[in-house]
Amino acid sequence: MPKKTKSPARDWIENAALRGLIGGLLLLPYRVRVPLCGWIMTHVIAPMAGYRDRIRTNLAFVLPDLPKEEVERLVRKVPDNVGRTVIESYSGAEFLKHAGASPVRGPGLAEVDKAHAEKRPVIFLTGHFGNYEASRAAMTARGYTVGVLYRPMNNRYFNKHYVAAMESLGTPAFPRGRQGLGGMLRHLKSGGKLGMLIDLHMYDGARLTFFGQTAMTALSAADLALKYKALLVPTYAVRQENGLDFEIVMEAPIPHTDPATMTQALNDSLEALVRQHLDQWFWIHRRWKAAMKKRRR
């Protein structure tokens, strides 16, 4: 059967509602709008969108022994982090100023500085954790130009201002697919820096593991690193206790071996950090879609 698509009218209505919410929040002071958007996501949007059930389902699949009290804490805390991330990413210069002051720690920083001096390309690999844009803001504040590879939104009305918000935090921004491939490759060839996300389900990805379960994972970052002799650096923005600040963790570069081995190392790196901060990963994603479908069968 053909895949059902939403009508343009529904897309327009959804976009208008989101634009209204975001626009209203942006009228508030930064330190008010960020926690407020977290509250709205937790108590209004998450129940309506089915995020609470999806979080419980994902946790039951990969962490079945997690105490019920911890599961329910994550049901509240995960949407809060997602909501904060959304409005931060729309806050432009204010977010850049705030996140740009984040300390950057870890053995990867010296390697990145050396690569920059040698005009060697660098690929920063991260996940939907904390606020993944905060690490780009911190590197921008240090004088780096970090491009970003993104997946366009299905809602074309929302995608227009989503891309504009992303570009307000730094350019260049390359959409997935043929449209952005050429520009991204030229950027890397010239010794540029690129940010990529590793933790989305990819139908045509490799059958790797994440939290001990099969997770279809794109090998593209490792492929690019091998082809262009780029550093492949796991980089994460860890949200701090006050809910507003970040610490940027830049791990040692992944050794160049083969794409599957390198990408599994990236999955393992992200998993280790998520286990330390379970409430900061986006458990609302369908990360184990293929494995769950197989189990149901």
PEWOKA-V259263 format. One record per pair of residues at least 4 apart in sequence whose C-alpha atoms are under 6 Angstrom apart, sorted by the first residue. I is the first residue (numbers start at 1). J is the second residue. D is the distance in Angstrom with one decimal. If there is no record, write none. Layout:
[[I	J	D] [I	J	D]]
This chain:
[[11	155	5.8] [15	19	5.9] [15	158	5.3] [19	23	5.8] [25	33	5.5] [28	33	5.6] [33	37	6.0] [34	84	5.1] [37	83	5.2] [37	84	5.7] [38	80	4.0] [38	83	4.1] [38	84	4.8] [39	80	6.0] [40	44	5.2] [41	45	4.8] [41	46	5.6] [41	79	5.7] [41	83	5.2] [42	46	5.4] [42	76	6.0] [42	79	4.9] [42	80	5.3] [45	49	5.9] [46	50	6.0] [46	51	4.8] [51	284	5.6] [52	75	5.6] [54	284	5.8] [55	283	5.2] [55	284	5.4] [59	63	5.1] [60	64	4.4] [62	211	6.0] [74	78	5.5] [74	279	5.5] [77	279	5.7] [78	279	5.1] [85	131	5.4] [88	95	5.8] [90	165	5.4] [91	95	5.4] [92	168	5.6] [92	169	5.9] [95	99	5.7] [96	100	5.3] [96	137	5.5] [99	134	5.3] [99	137	5.9] [99	138	6.0] [100	137	5.0] [100	138	4.0] [100	141	5.2] [102	138	6.0] [102	246	5.6] [102	247	5.5] [103	247	5.4] [104	248	4.6] [105	249	5.2] [105	250	6.0] [106	249	5.7] [106	250	4.8] [106	251	5.4] [107	251	5.6] [107	252	5.2] [108	250	5.0] [108	251	4.8] [108	252	4.3] [115	119	6.0] [115	120	4.9] [116	120	6.0] [119	191	4.9] [120	191	4.7] [121	188	5.6] [121	191	4.0] [121	192	5.0] [121	193	5.7] [121	230	4.7] [122	193	4.8] [122	230	5.0] [122	231	4.7] [123	193	5.8] [123	194	4.8] [123	195	5.8] [123	231	6.0] [123	232	5.0] [124	195	4.7] [124	233	4.9] [124	234	5.9] [124	235	5.9] [125	196	5.1] [125	197	5.8] [125	233	5.8] [125	234	4.7] [125	235	5.8] [126	197	5.0] [126	234	5.9] [126	235	5.4] [126	236	5.7] [127	197	4.9] [127	198	5.6] [127	199	5.5] [128	281	5.9] [128	282	5.7] [129	280	5.3] [129	281	4.3] [130	237	5.6] [130	238	5.2] [130	239	5.2] [130	280	5.0] [131	237	6.0] [132	237	5.9] [134	237	5.9] [135	237	5.4] [135	248	5.9] [139	144	5.5] [140	144	4.8] [140	145	5.9] [146	193	4.8] [146	194	5.2] [147	171	5.5] [147	172	4.7] [147	173	5.5] [147	194	4.6] [148	173	4.8] [148	194	5.4] [148	195	4.7] [149	174	4.8] [149	175	5.8] [149	196	5.7] [150	175	5.0] [150	176	5.8] [151	175	5.7] [151	176	5.3] [153	159	5.0] [155	159	6.0] [159	163	6.0] [167	171	5.4] [174	180	4.6] [175	180	4.9] [176	180	6.0] [187	192	5.2] [188	192	4.7] [200	287	6.0] [201	216	5.5] [201	287	5.1] [202	216	5.4] [202	217	5.6] [205	216	4.9] [205	217	4.6] [205	218	4.5] [206	216	5.3] [206	217	5.2] [207	214	6.0] [207	216	4.9] [208	214	5.6] [208	215	5.4] [209	213	5.1] [209	214	4.5] [209	215	5.1] [210	215	5.9] [210	267	6.0] [214	291	5.7] [215	288	5.2] [219	259	5.9] [222	259	5.0] [223	259	5.8] [224	228	6.0] [225	229	5.3] [225	230	4.5] [232	253	5.2] [232	254	5.5] [233	253	4.4] [234	251	5.4] [235	249	5.7] [235	250	4.5] [236	248	5.6] [236	249	5.2] [237	246	5.9] [237	247	5.7] [237	248	4.5] [238	246	5.3] [238	247	5.2] [239	245	6.0] [239	246	4.6] [240	245	5.4] [240	246	5.4] [259	263	6.0] [274	278	5.1]]
